[in-house]
Amino acid sequence: MKKPVSYSMASEEQLALSGLIKSVHQRLREDARSQNPAEVWHQHLQNRSLLKEYASAMHQLATNYWDKTMQVDSKRDNSRIEWTVNSCRDYFRGNQLVNFFREKDEKVMKAVDESHSFKYEPYQVQKIKLLDVGSCYNPFAAFEDFEVTAIDIAPAQDSVKYCDFLEVPIISSNSASSDFDQNSSIESIPSSYYDAVVFSLLLEYLPSPDQRLRCCQKAYDVLKPEGILLIITPDSRHQGANAKLMKNWRYTLGLLGFSRIKIEKLEHVTCMVFRKCVFKEVAQRWCTIYKESYMEPILQIPQDYNNAGGSGRMDDAEQNDELVVRSESDMVEIKNMFGGLPFVSNEES
């Protein structure tokens, strides 16, 4: 009889699998510091044996450890899949939420241009068209109200199509092929086609900030106006510890035309929803008003601060909570992160 998995302490298998994943990520980042990141990524894609080993490790971690719905303090916690599905359903099935964001957008556009006038069409969804980038084993296929395109550079199951999202061409929706199910790989992705794009533990895989930013730009291109990008990023630190970094992500994606509408901290990850604004000015206005001195258009992760001769941590002022001096807007940001609201959309946060 198979023994139940214990979640109180990581097993030797879990540690070994996680160690493999972390070592691959670390090597890619180290190589990208001294070499062309694009070439580093290209060489990585040629290492089929390592990709297969990586995919197997991710599959085992996800299905045996990560994507379990657990009872923690009498509440459901830690299921990335459940969080993503519920976030999509709340947004697309709850029309009042769409209307709320439209009303807010109109107020911003009126502030930008008093003569602004725009007629919205109803956002109709039969099945939620979802692009799962870095899918591994296509977990969203289990939900009947989703129409899923699952892609990965090393698929762990046949339902996942091979595709390097960084390099795949984005083509007009009118000329896009509909034979995804018949092919083992995807050669192009239609623009303005998907309702939702999911980056679950994906951006950390890419070795350079520029590649992560390009990945988000491509998500913007393939989403319909008012579609959403869901990002899940590893974060085992306490609540609010990485608030500044996450706020810089909000700034960076805001410049692309994304407005962050939800952020939630689970036990080992931070989960965010970004909405593709009909008018880029809406997201960019937040960037203009609330930009702080440390903000710049870059998508960094804590591991980027590692260096061969350093401690493997961000600078002391960022990591030592007693030394961090947070501005008033930082405190609002932290409050909104963990206030338990279903969709956080306070412009001042």
C-alpha positions in Angstrom: 0.0 0.0 0.0 1.3 3.4 -0.9 2.1 5.6 2.1 0.4 9.0 2.2 2.7 11.9 1.5 3.5 13.9 4.6 3.5 17.7 4.2 4.9 18.6 7.5 8.5 18.0 6.4 10.0 17.7 2.9 10.9 14.1 2.0 14.2 13.1 0.7 12.6 12.6 -2.7 11.1 16.1 -2.7 14.4 17.7 -1.7 16.2 15.8 -4.5 13.7 16.8 -7.1 13.7 20.4 -5.9 17.5 20.4 -5.9 17.5 19.4 -9.5 15.2 22.2 -10.5 17.1 24.8 -8.6 20.4 23.7 -10.0 19.2 24.0 -13.5 17.8 27.5 -12.9 21.0 28.5 -11.1 23.3 27.3 -13.9 21.2 29.1 -16.5 21.4 32.4 -14.6 25.1 32.0 -14.0 25.8 31.3 -17.7 23.6 34.2 -18.7 25.7 36.6 -16.7 28.8 35.8 -18.7 27.3 34.9 -22.1 24.5 36.0 -24.4 21.3 34.9 -22.6 19.6 34.0 -25.9 22.5 31.7 -26.8 22.4 30.2 -23.3 18.7 29.5 -23.7 19.2 28.0 -27.2 21.9 25.7 -25.9 19.7 24.6 -23.1 16.9 23.6 -25.5 19.4 21.3 -27.3 20.1 19.3 -24.1 17.2 16.9 -24.6 18.3 14.5 -21.8 18.4 17.3 -19.2 15.1 18.7 -20.4 13.5 15.2 -20.0 15.0 14.9 -16.5 13.8 18.4 -15.6 10.3 17.7 -16.9 10.1 14.4 -15.0 11.1 16.2 -11.8 8.6 19.0 -12.3 5.9 16.5 -13.0 6.6 14.5 -9.8 6.9 17.6 -7.7 3.6 19.1 -9.0 1.5 15.9 -8.8 3.0 14.4 -5.6 3.7 17.5 -3.6 2.7 21.0 -4.9 -0.8 20.6 -6.4 -2.4 19.1 -3.4 -5.3 20.7 -1.7 -4.4 20.7 2.0 -6.1 21.7 5.2 -4.0 24.3 6.9 -5.5 26.2 9.9 -8.9 25.0 8.8 -8.7 26.7 5.4 -7.8 25.5 1.9 -4.3 26.4 0.9 -1.4 25.8 -1.5 -3.2 24.6 -4.6 -1.8 26.6 -7.5 -4.3 24.9 -9.9 -7.3 25.7 -7.7 -6.2 29.3 -7.2 -5.8 29.8 -11.0 -9.2 28.2 -11.9 -11.1 30.1 -9.2 -9.4 33.4 -10.3 -10.4 32.9 -13.9 -14.0 31.9 -12.9 -14.4 34.9 -10.6 -13.2 37.3 -13.3 -15.0 35.9 -16.4 -18.2 34.5 -14.8 -18.7 37.4 -12.4 -19.8 40.1 -14.9 -20.0 42.7 -12.1 -16.2 42.5 -11.8 -15.7 43.2 -15.5 -18.1 46.1 -15.2 -16.3 47.4 -12.1 -13.0 47.5 -14.0 -14.5 49.1 -17.0 -16.1 51.8 -14.9 -12.8 52.4 -13.2 -10.9 52.5 -16.6 -13.4 55.1 -17.9 -12.7 57.4 -14.9 -9.0 57.2 -15.6 -9.5 57.8 -19.3 -11.7 60.8 -18.6 -8.9 62.2 -16.4 -6.4 61.7 -19.3 -8.8 63.1 -21.9 -12.1 64.8 -21.1 -13.4 64.1 -24.6 -12.8 60.4 -24.2 -15.8 58.2 -25.3 -15.9 54.5 -25.9 -18.6 51.8 -26.2 -17.7 48.5 -24.7 -19.0 45.3 -26.3 -20.1 42.5 -23.9 -17.3 40.2 -23.0 -18.8 36.8 -23.8 -17.1 33.5 -22.8 -18.5 30.1 -23.5 -15.3 28.2 -22.5 -12.4 30.1 -21.1 -9.6 30.0 -23.7 -6.5 29.4 -21.6 -2.9 29.2 -22.7 -0.8 27.4 -20.1 2.9 28.2 -20.8 5.3 25.8 -19.3 2.5 23.4 -18.6 4.4 20.2 -18.0 1.4 17.9 -17.6 -1.7 20.0 -18.5 -3.5 20.1 -15.2 -6.2 22.5 -16.5 -7.5 19.9 -19.0 -9.6 18.4 -16.1 -11.9 21.5 -16.0 -14.7 21.3 -18.5 -15.3 25.1 -18.7 -11.8 25.7 -20.0 -10.5 25.3 -23.5 -6.8 24.7 -22.8 -3.7 25.1 -25.0 -0.9 23.6 -23.0 2.7 24.2 -24.1 6.2 23.4 -22.8 9.8 23.0 -24.0 9.7 19.5 -22.5 6.2 18.1 -22.4 5.6 15.4 -19.8 2.3 14.2 -21.4 1.0 13.9 -25.0 -1.7 16.5 -24.4 1.1 19.1 -23.9 2.5 20.5 -27.1 6.1 21.4 -27.7 6.6 25.1 -28.0 9.3 27.6 -27.0 7.1 30.6 -26.1 10.1 33.0 -26.2 10.6 32.3 -29.9 7.2 31.2 -31.3 5.8 33.6 -33.9 2.6 35.5 -33.0 0.4 35.7 -36.0 -3.0 37.3 -36.9 -6.0 35.4 -35.4 -7.6 35.4 -38.9 -4.7 33.3 -40.3 -4.1 31.0 -37.3 -4.5 27.3 -37.7 -7.0 25.4 -35.6 -5.2 22.1 -35.7 -3.5 22.3 -32.3 -4.8 18.9 -31.3 -3.4 17.2 -34.3 0.2 18.3 -34.0 2.8 17.5 -31.4 4.3 20.9 -31.6 3.0 24.4 -32.1 4.6 26.6 -34.8 2.6 29.8 -34.2 0.2 31.4 -31.7 -2.7 33.7 -32.7 -2.7 37.2 -31.4 -5.6 38.6 -29.3 -7.0 35.1 -29.0 -6.8 33.9 -25.4 -8.9 34.9 -22.4 -6.2 33.9 -20.0 -2.5 33.1 -20.0 -0.9 31.3 -17.1 2.8 31.6 -16.1 3.0 29.1 -13.1 6.6 29.0 -11.9 7.7 29.9 -15.4 9.5 33.3 -15.2 12.1 32.0 -12.7 13.1 29.4 -15.3 14.2 32.1 -17.8 17.8 33.2 -17.0 17.6 36.9 -17.7 15.2 39.8 -16.9 14.9 40.7 -20.5 13.7 37.3 -21.4 11.1 37.4 -18.7 9.9 40.8 -19.9 9.7 39.6 -23.5 7.7 36.6 -22.3 5.2 39.0 -20.6 5.0 41.1 -23.8 4.1 38.0 -25.8 1.4 37.2 -23.3 0.0 40.7 -23.8 0.0 40.1 -27.5 -1.9 36.8 -27.5 -4.5 38.0 -24.9 -7.8 39.5 -25.9 -8.4 43.1 -24.6 -9.5 42.6 -21.0 -8.0 39.1 -20.9 -5.8 38.2 -17.9 -2.3 37.1 -17.2 -1.9 34.9 -14.1 1.6 34.7 -12.6 2.6 32.4 -9.9 6.1 32.9 -8.5 8.0 31.1 -5.8 8.0 33.0 -2.5 8.7 31.2 0.8 9.4 34.4 2.7 6.9 35.9 5.2 4.1 38.1 4.1 5.2 41.4 2.6 9.0 40.6 2.5 9.1 40.8 -1.3 6.5 43.6 -1.6 9.0 46.0 -3.2 10.0 43.5 -5.8 6.4 42.7 -6.6 5.6 46.4 -6.8 8.3 46.8 -9.4 6.7 43.9 -11.3 3.5 45.9 -11.2 5.3 49.0 -12.5 7.0 47.0 -15.3 4.0 45.2 -16.5 2.0 48.5 -16.2 4.2 50.0 -18.8 3.2 47.2 -21.1 -0.4 47.9 -20.6 -1.3 45.4 -17.8 -3.1 46.5 -14.7 -2.7 44.3 -11.6 -6.1 43.4 -10.2 -5.3 40.7 -7.7 -2.3 39.6 -5.5 -2.4 36.8 -3.0 0.3 35.1 -0.9 0.0 31.4 -0.4 2.4 29.4 1.7 5.3 29.1 -0.8 4.2 31.3 -3.7 2.9 34.7 -4.5 0.0 34.7 -7.0 -1.0 37.7 -9.2 -3.6 38.5 -11.8 -2.9 41.2 -14.4 -5.6 42.5 -16.7 -4.8 43.6 -20.3 -6.3 47.1 -20.4 -8.3 48.2 -23.4 -6.4 51.4 -23.2 -2.7 51.2 -22.2 -3.0 54.7 -20.7 -4.9 53.2 -17.8 -2.1 51.0 -16.6 0.6 53.5 -17.5 -1.0 56.3 -15.5 -0.5 54.3 -12.4 3.1 53.9 -13.3 3.5 57.7 -13.7 1.7 58.6 -10.5 3.1 56.0 -8.2 6.6 55.5 -9.5 9.2 55.5 -6.8 13.0 56.0 -7.0 13.8 52.3 -7.0 11.4 51.4 -9.8 12.7 50.5 -13.3 11.3 48.5 -16.2 12.8 45.2 -15.3 11.6 41.8 -14.2 14.0 40.6 -11.6 13.7 37.8 -9.2 15.4 37.4 -5.8 17.9 34.9 -7.2 19.1 37.6 -9.7 20.9 39.2 -6.8 23.0 36.2 -6.2 26.7 36.4 -7.3 29.6 34.1 -7.2 31.2 36.0 -4.4 28.2 37.0 -2.5 25.9 35.5 0.1 23.2 34.5 -2.4 20.8 37.1 -1.0 19.7 40.6 -1.8 21.4 43.4 -0.1 21.1 43.6 3.7 18.7 46.5 3.6 16.3 44.6 1.5 16.5 41.3 3.4 16.8 42.4 7.0 13.2 43.3 8.0 14.4 45.5 10.8 16.4 47.7 8.4 13.8 48.1 5.7 12.2 51.5 5.7 8.8 51.3 3.9 7.1 54.2 2.5 3.4 54.9 3.0 2.5 53.5 -0.4 4.5 50.3 0.5 2.4 49.8 3.6 -0.8 50.3 1.5 0.6 47.7 -0.9 1.3 45.2 1.8 -2.2 45.8 3.3 -3.8 45.2 0.0 -1.7 42.1 -0.6 -3.1 40.4 2.5 -6.4 42.0 3.1 -8.3 38.9 1.8 -10.1 40.9 -0.9 -11.1 38.8 -3.9 -9.8 41.2 -6.4 -7.5 44.1 -5.3 -7.8 47.1 -7.6 -7.1 50.1 -5.4 -5.4 52.6 -7.7 -3.5 54.1 -4.9 -2.0 50.8 -3.9 
